[in-house]
Amino acid sequence: ILGFSLERIRDLDRTRAKIEHDGCINIVKWHPSGQGFISGSDDREIKYWSLTNDVERVQLKHAVRTRHRANIFYADFDPLDENIYYSCAADGSLRSTHALQRNVGELLRSSDDMM
């Protein structure tokens, strides 16, 4: 088990691991288990990356296109289901997305003041 450790984070920081999006990556949030993380980007996608035994590699587990209309600036895991992600974006919306069911961004809250 790789698990979360400061040494593992330092190793990942020094590596050339490819974490790819079609835009700037604005948020990286570690899963509480330390086995992976999600990233959110200007491309309005949330991607779940799992760690591998090779420090120079991470593996894309899920890529989900949300219904956000602007850049994602925050994302997090649901505390009870690691396949549900919450995200906030510059469009002023808070959305939940289920990676396995391809629920592509149920609107939870919106603010018209943001756009």
C-alpha positions, 0 to 999 in steps of 0.5 A, spaced: 500 500 500 502 506 498 498 510 502 499 518 504 506 520 506 510 526 506 515 522 503 510 520 497 508 527 496 515 529 496 517 524 491 511 526 486 513 533 487 520 531 484 517 527 478 515 528 471 508 525 472 503 527 467 497 530 470 494 532 463 488 537 462 486 541 456 487 547 460 490 550 466 489 545 472 486 550 478 485 545 484 488 538 486 485 535 492 488 528 495 483 523 497 483 522 504 486 515 503 492 518 500 491 513 494 490 518 489 487 525 487 482 529 483 484 535 479 479 540 476 481 545 470 479 550 465 477 545 461 471 544 466 473 536 467 474 533 473 479 527 473 481 522 478 488 520 478 491 513 482 498 513 484 502 507 482 508 503 484 512 507 479 513 514 482 514 517 475 507 515 473 500 516 475 494 513 472 487 516 470 482 512 473 476 517 471 475 523 467 468 526 467 466 532 463 461 537 468 456 542 466 460 548 468 460 553 464 467 556 466 473 554 469 473 549 475 476 552 481 475 547 487 473 540 487 473 535 493 470 528 494 464 526 497 466 523 504 461 517 503 462 515 496 469 516 493 466 516 486 462 523 487 465 529 486 463 536 488 466 542 484 465 550 484 467 554 478 467 561 475 460 560 473 458 561 480 455 554 480 456 548 485 455 541 482 455 534 484 458 529 479 458 521 480 464 518 476 461 511 475 454 513 473 456 519 468 451 524 472 455 530 469 454 535 474 447 536 478 446 543 480 446 544 487 447 551 488 448 557 483 449 565 484 448 569 478 452 574 481 459 571 479 458 572 471 
